Amino acid sequence: MKLAVYTKAGQVGLTEINRPQIEAPNDAIIRIVRTCVCGSDLWHYRNPDIEKGHQNSGHEAIGIVEETGDAVTTVKPGDFVIAPFTHGCGECDACRAGFDGTCDRHIGNNWSDGVQAEYMRFEYANWALIKIPGQPSDYTEGMLKSLLTLADVMPTGYHAARVADVKPGDKVVVIGDGAVGQCAVIAAKMRGASQIVLMSRHEDRQKMALESGATAVIAERGEEGIAKVREILGGGADVALECVGTEAAVDQALGVLHNGGRMGFVGVPHYNNRALGSTFAQNITVAGGAASVTTYDKQILLKAVLDGDINPGRVFTKSYRLDEIDQAYQDMDERKTIKSMIVFD
């Protein structure tokens, strides 16, 4: 089968490897129908020290179950499924508390990679996989896009809003206008926010967020951006959702909050142990981490997509074949698309 690999910094190619096999009773082999490139994949793509032939970091897919291990009872061959980037067990304290993204039992191997490929081996499949009714042919391309977001970016945006406890009437600021930030806008609206401000410098992304429920957009950054937020909201925000993963984005999130505000962070951190002592005098609540994909999909998000209540699939603004994977990365890196989707026959 074909698998995407990094050939050098700023370049992705394909290699031929053996199709994966069942290795454990809780495994499933999935034929991938749709996968995609994540903003977090670009950190590897840009890494000047990336090793040639290193497996891609792709981790989002929907597909058809081809084979299951003996312990898998929740799905069977032929089922159409969401393959989350997380692999919770559903039984440990973390999973029962709704934090399956950081399952207590699967520390160190809880996240997928190598999913920009024709097949994948999904570990801990019995609880973590989410069955989709019917088959791919039953859905429009637009619906398939939204279903694919349920493998990562929509639950991740929702996680930011959930851990920050967005409540009806809250004034929310979203930092980051990529796919996760766009989904955080959707999530804030789902949870009843009265005002949702997106911090974005890009017109196409601003327009998308406004269509999804944002009430204002701000292009300024730093102190100027903070002042603009406070002007629009009539004071600081109740909640800031940090969807980038840089120290500057964290500073922006903390800066827009009023004392006693709440920050949810889901951008994969690319900073070194940022100290939180500076928040002491503000009584800021800070929470975040890997999304509870399976929990949110089963309880809330799959139904919301199937019912047409939300349309997160709009973040996929361009589609590609697997042999166009390098272009898919390049277009995301150059902001020619918000999120690249890979389509299989």
N, C-alpha and C positions, 0 to 999 in steps of 0.2 A: 504494500500500500504506500501511498505518498504521504509524507510528513514534512511540514515546514521546519526549516532550521535557519539559524543565523549564520550567514556566510562571512560577514565581517560587520563592523560598526556601520549602521545605515544601510544594510542590505540583508534581504531574506531570500532564501531559495528553497527548493524541494529536494528531498532525498527519498530513496526507496528503502523501506524496512519491512520486516515480517509483520503481518497482521497480529495484533495482540491476542493472547489466549487467556482463558480462565486460570487464575493462579491461586485463588482462595475461594472458599464456599460463599462468601458474600460479594463476589465480583459479578459484574455484568459487562458484556461486550456490546457496544453500541455503534451502529452504522450512522455516521453523522449526516444530517440533512442540511443543517445550517450551523455555521460557526462565525466567529468574528474576531476583530482586533480590538483590544481594550487599551484605554489610555495608559494603564500600567505597563502594557507590553512595550510601549515606546521608551520606557526607561531602559529596558534591556537593549532595544534596537539602537539607541544612541550611545550605549556604553562602549567607549573606545577600547576596553579590555575584553570585550566579548570573544569567546573562543569559537573558531570556525567549526561548524557542525553542531553547535550547542542547540539542543531541542528548544523549540519555541515555547514561550510562556503563555500561550493561549489557553483559556480555561473556561470558555462559555460555549455551550452547544445545546441543540435539540436534535433528536434522532430516533432511530428505531432499534429496539432491543433485539439483538441477534442471538444471544446465548446468555444463560445465567448460571451461577454456581448453585450448589445444592441447598444453601441456606436462604436463597432469595425466594420469597413467597409473595411479595407485593406487586411485582411486575413479571411478565412472561415474554418469551420471544414474540415479536410482532407488535408489541405495545409501542406507542409513540410517547416519548418522555422528554422532560426537561432534565438536563444533566447539570446541576448546580456546580459552581466552582468550589463549593464546600461539601464535606462528607460527614455530617453529623450522625451520631448513633441513635438519637431520639430517646435515650434512656438515662444518660448521665445527668448530674446536677445542672451542668451548663445547658444542655439541650432542653431539659424540662423547664428551665427558667427562661427559655426562648433565646438562647445564645448558641445555637448549633454551629455558627460560623467559627466558633472556638471550642469545639467539642472537647471535653475532658479526656475522653478515651483515645482520641486520634491526634494528639499533639504531635506536630512535626510532619504529619502526612495528611492533613485535613484539607488541603487545597489542590485542585487539579492543575496540570500543565500539559503541554504537548497535544492540545486539542484542535489545533489547526492541522487537521489530518482527516483521512477518510474513515478511520475507525478509532475508538478509544476503549480502554479498559477502565471502567468506573468502579472504584473501590468502595466498600461499605454501602452497597447499592440498596439493601433491603428497605431502609428507612429514608435514605437521602434522596433517591430518585423520585420525581413527581410525574405521575401519569397524566397525559393529556387525552381527553376524549377523542376517539376517532383516529384518523390518519392524516398525514400532511396534506393529502389531496383534498381533504374536506375544508381546507382553510384558504383564504385569500393570501396573497403575498404580504399584504399589510398586516394581517393577523399573525402570520408566521414571524414577521419582524417583532411584533409585540411579545409573542411567546418566547422568542430568543432573549429578549431583555430580561426575562424572568430567571435566567441562569446567573445573572450578576447585577447589571447596572440598576434595574428597577428595584430589586430588594436592597441594594446598597444605598440608593437614595432614600428609600423608605426607612432603612436602619438609622440613618442620620436623624431623620425626623422622630423616630420612635425613641431612641436613647436620649434625645434632647427633650422629649415629652412635649412635642408640639400639641397644643390644645386649641379648641375653638376660640377664635378671637385673637390669637397670638399674632404679633408682628414678627415676621421671619425674614432674615437675610440669608441668601444662598451665595457662597463664595465658590466660584468655579462654574463655567458655562459649557463644559463638555457633557458627555452622555450622563454621567452620574449627577452632575449639577442640574441638568434638565429633569432627571427623574426625581431629584430632591424637591424641585418645584411642584411636580405632580403630587408627591407624597405630602408636602405641606398643605396643599389644597385639599387632598383627601381627608386630612386630619383637622380641617376647619380653620386654618389660618385666615385672618381677616386681611392682612397685607403681606405680600411676598415680594421682596426686592431682590433681583438678581444683579450681581456685580459682574459685568461683561463688557468687553470692548468690541465685540464682533456683531455686526448688524444681523446676520442670518441667525445667530444663536439668540440674540435679543428677541427677534421676531418669534422664534419657536417657543421661547419661554413665556412670552406674553400670550400666545395661543394656548399654552398649557395651564395658565392660571396666575402667572406673575402679574403684579399690579404696577410695577415700575422697574426700570433698569438703570444702573449707574455705571458709567465707564471709568470714572475717576478711581484712583487708588490712594493708599496711604492716608494721611491726615485729611486730605481734600475729599477722599471718598467717604471717610468716616463722617465728616461734617455734612456731606450731602445726604447720607443715610439719615442722620439725626434730623435734618431739615424736613425730609420727606415723611418720616415717621412721627415727627413731633417729639423727638427724644430718642433714646437708645432702643434697640431691638430687644424683644423678649427672648428670641432664639437666633443663633447663627449656625448655619450648616456648612461645615468646611469640607469641600469635595475636591481638593487639589492635592494636598500632601506635602506642601512646602512650608517653611517657617514663616514666610511672608504672608501666606494665606491664613495661617493660625493667628498671626498678629492682627490681620485685618478682621478676622472673626471676633477675637477678643475685644478689639477696638470699637466695634459697632454696638456691643451689648450695653444695656444699662446695668447698674449694680444689681446683683441677684439674678442676672440672666443665665441662659443655658446654652452650651455649645455642644453640638454633635459633630464628631469628626470621623470621616470615612475615607479621606484621601490617604492612600498608602504613604506613610511617612518617609520623606527623604531628607531628614534632618537628624541631628545627633542629640537624642535625649534632652529635648527642650525643657527647661525648668519651668514649673508652674507657680513658683513662688510669687511671681508678679501679679497673680490673680487673687492673692489672699485678701487684699483690701477691697476687692470687688464682690466677694461672695459668689464667684462664678461657679456653676456646675459644669463639669467637663466629662463627657462620656463618648465612647466610640470604639471602633474596631471592625473586624470582619463581619459582614452581614449575615443575618440568620435566614439564609435563602430558603431552605426547605420549609421552615416554620411560616414565614410570610407568604410563600406561594400557596401552601396548603390552606392556610387560614384566611387569607385576604386577597392576594394579588392575582392568582390564576382566575378566580371568579370575576374579579374586576375587569380583567382583560377580556375574558370570554363574553361578559355581559356588555362590553363596549363602554364601560364607565371611564376607562383610561386608555390612552393610546401612546404608550411609551415607545412603540416601534418607530415613531417619527425620527428618533435619533439616528437611525440608519439612513444616511442621505446618499450613499452609493453602495452598489453591490458588485462583487467580483467573483470570478472562478478561482479555484485553488491555485491554478497555474499563474494567476495574476496577484499572488500574495505579496510580492515585493511592491507592486503599485498600490495595493491596499494599505500597506504600512506607510509608504511615501506620502500618499494623499492625506492620511491622518496627521502625519508629522508636519506637513505643510499647511494644515488647516483647510484643505480643500474639501474635506468631508468631516462631519462630526464623529461618525463611527462607521467603520467599514464592515460590511457583511459579506461572508463567503458562502456562495450558493453551490450545492451539489445537485446533480441530476436525480 
